[in-house]
Amino acid sequence: MSFSVLPRSRWARARFFVLLSAFFTLAAWHLGLPAARWLAYSPQEGDLVFQSLPRNPLINAIEGCTGSPFSHCGIVARRGEQWVVLEAVGPVKETPLFSWIRQGRSSGLAVYRLAHERERIPAMISEARAMIGRPYDIHYALDDGAIYCSELIWKAWNRAGGTPLGSLTTLGALDWRPHEAVIRRIENGGLPLERLMITPVEVTRDPRLTEILRHGI
């Protein structure tokens, strides 16, 4: 910012900076983030963001089965001058980053960044955008008919030519028993313990990812 464009008088300059500070503080409060935390985050394309969605039986089951607060995730990208998150919640879609943060419990989030193979990120984003409009997969299968949040990340990265992010697991390997009633309701009475899936927390455990920010989770 050039001082040549600022008000000339000392009082006017002081008032300008007070108003500017108030704007950023209010913006950060509106997001539910301390100003210093939010302003310290400089988004980059390909950042992977994770959050805890408002509680309901399904969210409780996702977090309980995986032993993690992460019940949703997405990919940060640019749309013109705006930062957006590519996410599978309902249909696969793009959501403004500010709005995405606010949809989480207490506006909490965690941000992970790839330390290697960053040359694949444009292709990953392109592959994720190719899935826009696909319905949400309430059954958490890895077929292409419908997509869930961590599946979007996993498939977009794989199709960009990368080695899979995170390890696949099965429902049977998770802590499913306390949530059996919810699972059976979703599965019309079934219990698909051998179903392969990729969970949000398994994505974060990939050693190529570095956590660069966590707040409210």
C-alpha positions as a Markdown table, in Angstrom:
| # | Residue | x | y | z |
|---|---|---|---|---|
| 1 | Met | 0.0 | 0.0 | 0.0 |
| 2 | Ser | 1.5 | 3.4 | -1.0 |
| 3 | Phe | 1.3 | 6.2 | 1.5 |
| 4 | Ser | 0.8 | 8.6 | -1.4 |
| 5 | Val | -2.8 | 7.5 | -1.7 |
| 6 | Leu | -3.6 | 7.9 | 2.0 |
| 7 | Pro | -5.1 | 11.0 | 3.6 |
| 8 | Arg | -2.5 | 13.7 | 4.0 |
| 9 | Ser | -3.2 | 15.0 | 7.5 |
| 10 | Arg | -1.9 | 13.1 | 10.5 |
| 11 | Trp | -5.5 | 12.9 | 12.0 |
| 12 | Ala | -6.9 | 11.7 | 8.7 |
| 13 | Arg | -4.2 | 9.0 | 8.4 |
| 14 | Ala | -4.8 | 7.8 | 12.0 |
| 15 | Arg | -8.5 | 7.6 | 11.4 |
| 16 | Phe | -7.9 | 5.6 | 8.2 |
| 17 | Phe | -5.8 | 3.0 | 10.0 |
| 18 | Val | -8.3 | 2.8 | 12.9 |
| 19 | Leu | -11.1 | 2.1 | 10.4 |
| 20 | Leu | -9.0 | -0.4 | 8.5 |
| 21 | Ser | -8.1 | -2.3 | 11.7 |
| 22 | Ala | -11.8 | -2.3 | 12.7 |
| 23 | Phe | -12.7 | -3.7 | 9.3 |
| 24 | Phe | -10.4 | -6.6 | 9.5 |
| 25 | Thr | -11.3 | -7.3 | 13.2 |
| 26 | Leu | -15.0 | -7.3 | 12.3 |
| 27 | Ala | -14.4 | -9.5 | 9.3 |
| 28 | Ala | -12.5 | -12.0 | 11.4 |
| 29 | Trp | -15.1 | -11.9 | 14.1 |
| 30 | His | -17.8 | -12.5 | 11.5 |
| 31 | Leu | -15.9 | -15.6 | 10.4 |
| 32 | Gly | -15.5 | -16.8 | 14.0 |
| 33 | Leu | -11.7 | -16.6 | 13.7 |
| 34 | Pro | -9.3 | -14.4 | 15.7 |
| 35 | Ala | -8.0 | -11.7 | 13.3 |
| 36 | Ala | -4.4 | -12.8 | 13.7 |
| 37 | Arg | -5.1 | -16.4 | 12.9 |
| 38 | Trp | -7.1 | -15.6 | 9.8 |
| 39 | Leu | -4.8 | -12.9 | 8.5 |
| 40 | Ala | -1.9 | -15.3 | 8.9 |
| 41 | Tyr | -3.4 | -17.7 | 6.5 |
| 42 | Ser | -2.5 | -17.1 | 2.9 |
| 43 | Pro | -4.5 | -19.6 | 0.8 |
| 44 | Gln | -2.8 | -21.5 | -1.9 |
| 45 | Glu | -4.5 | -23.5 | -4.6 |
| 46 | Gly | -4.5 | -27.1 | -3.6 |
| 47 | Asp | -4.7 | -26.5 | 0.1 |
| 48 | Leu | -6.9 | -29.2 | 1.8 |
| 49 | Val | -9.3 | -27.8 | 4.4 |
| 50 | Phe | -11.1 | -29.8 | 7.1 |
| 51 | Gln | -13.9 | -29.0 | 9.5 |
| 52 | Ser | -16.5 | -30.3 | 11.9 |
| 53 | Leu | -20.0 | -29.9 | 10.6 |
| 54 | Pro | -23.0 | -29.1 | 12.9 |
| 55 | Arg | -24.0 | -32.1 | 14.9 |
| 56 | Asn | -26.6 | -34.6 | 13.8 |
| 57 | Pro | -26.7 | -38.4 | 13.9 |
| 58 | Leu | -24.8 | -38.8 | 10.6 |
| 59 | Ile | -22.1 | -36.3 | 11.6 |
| 60 | Asn | -21.8 | -37.9 | 15.0 |
| 61 | Ala | -21.4 | -41.3 | 13.3 |
| 62 | Ile | -18.7 | -40.0 | 10.9 |
| 63 | Glu | -16.7 | -38.4 | 13.7 |
| 64 | Gly | -17.3 | -41.3 | 16.1 |
| 65 | Cys | -16.4 | -44.1 | 13.6 |
| 66 | Thr | -13.2 | -42.4 | 12.6 |
| 67 | Gly | -12.2 | -41.1 | 16.1 |
| 68 | Ser | -11.6 | -37.7 | 14.6 |
| 69 | Pro | -13.3 | -34.2 | 14.7 |
| 70 | Phe | -13.0 | -34.1 | 10.9 |
| 71 | Ser | -16.4 | -34.7 | 9.3 |
| 72 | His | -16.0 | -32.7 | 6.1 |
| 73 | Cys | -13.2 | -31.5 | 3.8 |
| 74 | Gly | -12.5 | -29.8 | 0.5 |
| 75 | Ile | -10.0 | -28.4 | -1.9 |
| 76 | Val | -9.1 | -24.7 | -2.1 |
| 77 | Ala | -9.0 | -23.2 | -5.5 |
| 78 | Arg | -9.3 | -19.8 | -7.3 |
| 79 | Arg | -12.4 | -18.7 | -9.3 |
| 80 | Gly | -11.3 | -15.4 | -10.8 |
| 81 | Glu | -10.4 | -13.1 | -7.9 |
| 82 | Gln | -12.2 | -15.3 | -5.3 |
| 83 | Trp | -11.0 | -18.1 | -3.2 |
| 84 | Val | -13.4 | -21.1 | -3.2 |
| 85 | Val | -13.6 | -24.6 | -1.8 |
| 86 | Leu | -14.4 | -27.5 | -4.0 |
| 87 | Glu | -16.6 | -29.8 | -1.9 |
| 88 | Ala | -19.0 | -32.7 | -2.0 |
| 89 | Val | -21.9 | -31.7 | 0.3 |
| 90 | Gly | -25.1 | -32.3 | -1.4 |
| 91 | Pro | -23.9 | -32.1 | -5.1 |
| 92 | Val | -20.2 | -31.5 | -5.7 |
| 93 | Lys | -19.9 | -27.7 | -6.0 |
| 94 | Glu | -17.7 | -24.6 | -5.4 |
| 95 | Thr | -18.4 | -22.6 | -2.2 |
| 96 | Pro | -16.7 | -19.3 | -1.4 |
| 97 | Leu | -14.0 | -19.9 | 1.2 |
| 98 | Phe | -15.5 | -17.5 | 3.8 |
| 99 | Ser | -18.9 | -19.3 | 3.5 |
| 100 | Trp | -17.2 | -22.7 | 3.7 |
| 101 | Ile | -15.5 | -21.8 | 7.0 |
| 102 | Arg | -18.7 | -20.4 | 8.5 |
| 103 | Gln | -20.6 | -23.7 | 7.9 |
| 104 | Gly | -18.4 | -25.5 | 10.3 |
| 105 | Arg | -19.0 | -25.8 | 14.1 |
| 106 | Ser | -17.6 | -22.6 | 15.7 |
| 107 | Ser | -16.1 | -21.7 | 12.3 |
| 108 | Gly | -13.3 | -24.1 | 13.1 |
| 109 | Leu | -11.0 | -25.4 | 10.4 |
| 110 | Ala | -7.7 | -27.1 | 9.8 |
| 111 | Val | -5.6 | -26.5 | 6.7 |
| 112 | Tyr | -3.1 | -29.0 | 5.2 |
| 113 | Arg | -0.7 | -28.3 | 2.4 |
| 114 | Leu | 1.2 | -30.6 | 0.0 |
| 115 | Ala | 4.9 | -30.3 | 0.5 |
| 116 | His | 5.7 | -32.3 | -2.7 |
| 117 | Glu | 4.3 | -33.0 | -6.2 |
| 118 | Arg | 2.8 | -29.5 | -6.3 |
| 119 | Glu | 3.0 | -29.5 | -10.0 |
| 120 | Arg | 0.0 | -31.9 | -10.0 |
| 121 | Ile | -2.3 | -29.4 | -8.2 |
| 122 | Pro | -3.7 | -27.7 | -11.3 |
| 123 | Ala | -4.7 | -31.1 | -12.7 |
| 124 | Met | -6.2 | -32.1 | -9.3 |
| 125 | Ile | -8.3 | -29.0 | -9.3 |
| 126 | Ser | -9.4 | -29.7 | -12.9 |
| 127 | Glu | -10.3 | -33.2 | -12.1 |
| 128 | Ala | -12.3 | -32.1 | -9.0 |
| 129 | Arg | -14.2 | -29.5 | -11.1 |
| 130 | Ala | -15.0 | -32.3 | -13.6 |
| 131 | Met | -17.1 | -33.9 | -10.9 |
| 132 | Ile | -19.2 | -30.8 | -10.1 |
| 133 | Gly | -22.9 | -31.6 | -10.0 |
| 134 | Arg | -22.5 | -35.3 | -9.0 |
| 135 | Pro | -24.8 | -36.2 | -6.0 |
| 136 | Tyr | -23.6 | -36.8 | -2.5 |
| 137 | Asp | -22.8 | -40.4 | -1.6 |
| 138 | Ile | -24.6 | -41.2 | 1.6 |
| 139 | His | -23.3 | -44.8 | 1.4 |
| 140 | Tyr | -19.6 | -43.8 | 1.3 |
| 141 | Ala | -18.7 | -46.2 | -1.5 |
| 142 | Leu | -15.9 | -45.5 | -4.1 |
| 143 | Asp | -18.0 | -45.9 | -7.2 |
| 144 | Asp | -18.4 | -42.9 | -9.5 |
| 145 | Gly | -22.2 | -42.5 | -9.4 |
| 146 | Ala | -22.1 | -40.3 | -6.3 |
| 147 | Ile | -19.2 | -38.6 | -4.4 |
| 148 | Tyr | -18.5 | -37.8 | -0.8 |
| 149 | Cys | -16.0 | -35.2 | 0.5 |
| 150 | Ser | -12.8 | -37.1 | 1.1 |
| 151 | Glu | -13.5 | -39.2 | -2.0 |
| 152 | Leu | -13.5 | -36.0 | -4.1 |
| 153 | Ile | -10.0 | -35.3 | -2.8 |
| 154 | Trp | -8.8 | -38.8 | -3.2 |
| 155 | Lys | -10.1 | -39.3 | -6.8 |
| 156 | Ala | -9.1 | -35.9 | -8.0 |
| 157 | Trp | -5.5 | -36.5 | -6.8 |
| 158 | Asn | -5.4 | -40.0 | -8.2 |
| 159 | Arg | -6.7 | -38.8 | -11.6 |
| 160 | Ala | -4.1 | -36.1 | -11.7 |
| 161 | Gly | -1.5 | -38.9 | -11.7 |
| 162 | Gly | -0.5 | -38.7 | -8.0 |
| 163 | Thr | 0.1 | -41.6 | -5.6 |
| 164 | Pro | -3.1 | -41.9 | -3.5 |
| 165 | Leu | -3.4 | -39.4 | -0.6 |
| 166 | Gly | -4.1 | -41.4 | 2.6 |
| 167 | Ser | -4.9 | -45.1 | 3.0 |
| 168 | Leu | -8.1 | -46.8 | 2.3 |
| 169 | Thr | -9.9 | -48.5 | 5.2 |
| 170 | Thr | -13.0 | -50.5 | 5.6 |
| 171 | Leu | -16.1 | -49.8 | 7.7 |
| 172 | Gly | -15.3 | -52.9 | 9.8 |
| 173 | Ala | -11.9 | -51.4 | 10.8 |
| 174 | Leu | -13.6 | -48.3 | 12.2 |
| 175 | Asp | -15.4 | -47.9 | 15.5 |
| 176 | Trp | -18.8 | -48.6 | 14.0 |
| 177 | Arg | -20.5 | -50.4 | 16.8 |
| 178 | Pro | -21.8 | -47.4 | 18.8 |
| 179 | His | -23.3 | -46.1 | 15.5 |
| 180 | Glu | -24.7 | -49.3 | 14.2 |
| 181 | Ala | -28.3 | -48.1 | 14.2 |
| 182 | Val | -27.4 | -45.1 | 12.1 |
| 183 | Ile | -25.5 | -47.2 | 9.6 |
| 184 | Arg | -28.2 | -49.8 | 9.3 |
| 185 | Arg | -30.8 | -47.0 | 8.7 |
| 186 | Ile | -28.7 | -45.6 | 5.9 |
| 187 | Glu | -28.1 | -49.1 | 4.4 |
| 188 | Asn | -31.7 | -50.3 | 4.7 |
| 189 | Gly | -30.8 | -52.8 | 7.4 |
| 190 | Gly | -27.4 | -53.8 | 5.9 |
| 191 | Leu | -24.0 | -53.5 | 7.6 |
| 192 | Pro | -21.3 | -53.3 | 4.8 |
| 193 | Leu | -18.3 | -54.0 | 7.0 |
| 194 | Glu | -16.0 | -54.8 | 4.0 |
| 195 | Arg | -16.8 | -51.6 | 2.1 |
| 196 | Leu | -13.6 | -49.7 | 1.2 |
| 197 | Met | -13.6 | -46.0 | 1.9 |
| 198 | Ile | -11.3 | -43.0 | 2.4 |
| 199 | Thr | -12.0 | -41.0 | 5.5 |
| 200 | Pro | -11.1 | -37.3 | 6.0 |
| 201 | Val | -8.7 | -38.1 | 8.8 |
| 202 | Glu | -6.9 | -40.7 | 6.7 |
| 203 | Val | -6.2 | -38.1 | 4.1 |
| 204 | Thr | -4.6 | -35.9 | 6.8 |
| 205 | Arg | -2.3 | -38.7 | 7.8 |
| 206 | Asp | -0.5 | -38.8 | 4.5 |
| 207 | Pro | 3.1 | -37.8 | 5.2 |
| 208 | Arg | 3.3 | -35.5 | 2.2 |
| 209 | Leu | 0.8 | -33.2 | 3.9 |
| 210 | Thr | 1.8 | -30.5 | 6.5 |
| 211 | Glu | -0.7 | -28.9 | 8.8 |
| 212 | Ile | -0.3 | -25.2 | 8.5 |
| 213 | Leu | -3.3 | -23.9 | 10.5 |
| 214 | Arg | -5.8 | -25.2 | 13.0 |
| 215 | His | -8.4 | -23.3 | 14.9 |
| 216 | Gly | -11.5 | -24.2 | 16.8 |
| 217 | Ile | -11.1 | -28.0 | 16.2 |
